[in-house]
Amino acid sequence: MEKLEASILGTIFRNEENGYSVLTVRAGRSEHTVIGVLPELNPGEQAIFSGEWVEHKSYGRQFKCTSCEIQMPTTLLGIERYLASGAIRGIGPSTARQLVEHFGEETMEILAEHPHRLTELPGIGKKRAAMIAESFASQQGARQAIIFLQSYGIPASLALKISQRYGEGAKEVVQTNPYQLCDDLEGVGFQTADRIGIALGVAPEGTDRIRCALKYLMREAAAGAGHCYLPEAELQRQAASLLQISPALCAEGMTRLLLSRELVAEMEEGGSSRRFYLPEYYRAEQEVALRIQELMAAIHPGAFRRAARAIAQFEASHSIHFSPRQKEAITQALETGVFVITGGPGTGKTTIINCILSLLSQENEVLLCAPTGRAAKRMTEATGAEAKTIHRLLEFNGEEGVFARNVENPLEADCVIADEASMIDLSLMKSLLRAISPGARLILVGDADQLPSVGAGNVLGDILASGAVPCARLTDIYRQSEQSRIVLNAHLINRGEMPLLNEKGTDFFFERKPLLREAAATVVSLVKDRLPGYLGYPPAEATALATRNIQVLAPAKKGECGVLNLNVLLQEALNPPSRTSLQLTWGENTFRLGDKVIQTRNNYDLVWHKKTAAGWEDGSGIFNGDIGFIIQVDPGEHTLVVRFDEDRDVLYESSDLEDLSLAYCLSVHKSQGSEFPVVIMPVTGGPPMLLTRNLFYTALTRAKALVVLVGTESVIQTMVQNDHIAKRYTTLALRLSAGMYDL
């Protein structure tokens, strides 16, 4: 870590939301540029910056600061410059000069310790002196809090967020109970709070420490592993390991959280142990089960008496022939309140949806939806009817963080069809069910063999496992898909059999590259040169078409063939820097005009603009997994514009950039709900928990026209044979089958 001691000359850029700043400073006789997340610094102040020197391709040599120690100016010129900057309310250039002339080098001491003496200057009365003193104290208090927090290893951006949340009281809050940060601030986990707590001398068995750890483990279980609860023994074991205290003390902490209703416990069947829930997931599982049962009870068999004739008419008009199982599925969907259609690629799910839509829409209002924008777009293309994201269907209000469509204001629909249901987590399913009126139908469509939702719960899997909801499991591959080796291989993999590799004239290829570096280079070569030529892309458009139509999917984030490294390699190959290209660096990412990017976290506040025939349409909300392209970059303002779904433009300010990543290569989890013309996947090894059959299956089923695997047959075989599916602790299936809900 290098040091740079300098005086502040001025601020070129500052983002008030996250503190990211670009400063000009003077060290000796030299002027430098300092960048980083910093407290507000004013001309004349002295600071010792810690960080490293970096070379920016456009702006030259800069000092990238990770922390700084602020020192009050000591020279008369420095003091006057600082006070004249407007940093202190009530002091301008003229007053600054008078203060320095009157108090000299003691000016800063007078402001800090003897502000009543300010009235010695003509024009400064008691009221103005008090205002100046309050402004100075407030500024110094916030700064000291940031410096105090940074001394405990808290990143500058988080220190600024803590300071903004608590103001002058930040230092006192942290010293009194650092674990309060976990409850009050998003992004502060137990480890961060505990690092401060241990440094402050908090006892290992402190009640606040135990409480914070238990809630952290429950949140991580939901966000990281998708669990809705943890078994009592598992929570107790994890807490004892994390806290390094006895299980008995952890059990006492669990009891305290039950008494304060911060956790909920439910006895397991047989009465041997308990399940521990965060209240929101306990209530959500009960509510989802209850509302599904209410919808199923509202419609009775025989509701669509002319089903057979209507299906025959659809077959004749579309020149198709449904199997007996498909006809049964269509009839059940028409006659029941809730129905599930599940099956792999090529099993006819889309054709069945089209028939149901055709029959129901004659006399009913039918709404289509999917969890992501790309999945909704695919549904629209497949059916010819408008499909919306679930958030848009429910009219999500980004500013208020609520859905406008709910129990009091339900959807005006007789039937809702939701595609890619495996991606719907428990919270989103709860919101969707709240907006469906009793008496309306809900039809869920999805592939139960794909990866489950990113969020907590295993909704589609639990509904199917319960046996309480009518469903159709489609297994037969139909004529239009028989020649596709993508479809055939997906089903082979799902059955635990090796895929057919490198058959001539097919849509499924394998390139044997045992060395990681060689495999990574091959992936880049395929995207940049080989596949564009094979696919017949015009040379002038080859790079742009490859970026849009060819998607690399990797099982792991790290490693030579992981998401992070492949994104860097692909960006350099497809969108390299040039003297004329605009770019913006934020953290580890460099974003360039034309880059393919992905939103990595739900941001309900981001505003988008969409041009329509009637004019501009505005909305809010960009969600985890949305993919777009950078169409504008403003390095001076540290902003860029991303176009999502080819029509929604979103302005990203520097505070939003931490949720944006390159998307030339995606993790398989991030690709859920999407479909790409071409998929390239490195199969080069990795953690066993990632090299699983259902991850492999999910990746291949994202491809529409072509798949290329790069790696070794042994890794392919490992993935095919590894049928381990990480168990999610959920009780939705049990509640549906046993009627366990009591809201």
TATAVEN-V144242 format. One record per run of one state. SS is the DSSP state (helix for helix, strand for strand, loop for the rest). FROM is the first residue (numbers start at 1). TO is the last residue. If there is no record, write none. Layout:
ss: (SS	SS)
from: (FROM	FROM)
to: (TO	TO)
This chain:
ss: (loop	strand	loop	strand	loop	strand	loop	strand	loop	strand	loop	helix	loop	helix	loop	helix	loop	helix	loop	helix	loop	helix	loop	helix	loop	helix	loop	strand	helix	loop	helix	loop	strand	loop	strand	loop	helix	loop	helix	loop	helix	loop	strand	loop	helix	loop	strand	loop	helix	loop	strand	helix	loop	strand	loop	strand	loop	strand	loop	helix	loop	helix	loop	strand	loop	helix	loop	strand	loop	helix	loop	helix	loop	strand	loop	helix	loop	helix	strand	loop	helix	loop	strand	loop	strand	loop	strand	loop	strand	loop	strand	loop	strand	loop	strand	loop	strand	loop	helix	strand	loop	strand	loop	helix	loop	strand	loop	helix	loop	strand	loop	helix	loop	helix	loop)
from: (1	2	15	20	28	30	38	46	57	60	72	76	85	93	114	115	121	126	151	156	178	180	185	190	200	207	226	229	232	244	247	260	264	268	274	278	279	299	307	319	324	336	338	344	349	361	366	371	373	384	387	390	394	396	398	402	404	415	420	421	424	426	435	441	447	459	467	471	475	479	483	485	495	508	513	516	535	539	550	555	563	575	583	587	589	593	596	600	603	613	615	623	627	635	639	645	648	653	654	660	663	665	668	669	672	676	684	693	701	703	712	713	722	732	739)
to: (1	14	19	27	29	37	45	56	59	71	75	84	92	113	114	120	125	150	155	177	179	184	189	199	206	225	228	231	243	246	259	263	267	273	277	278	298	306	318	323	335	337	343	348	360	365	370	372	383	386	389	393	395	397	401	403	414	419	420	423	425	434	440	446	458	466	470	474	478	482	484	494	507	512	515	534	538	549	554	562	574	582	586	588	592	595	599	602	612	614	622	626	634	638	644	647	652	653	659	662	664	667	668	671	675	683	692	700	702	711	712	721	731	738	743)
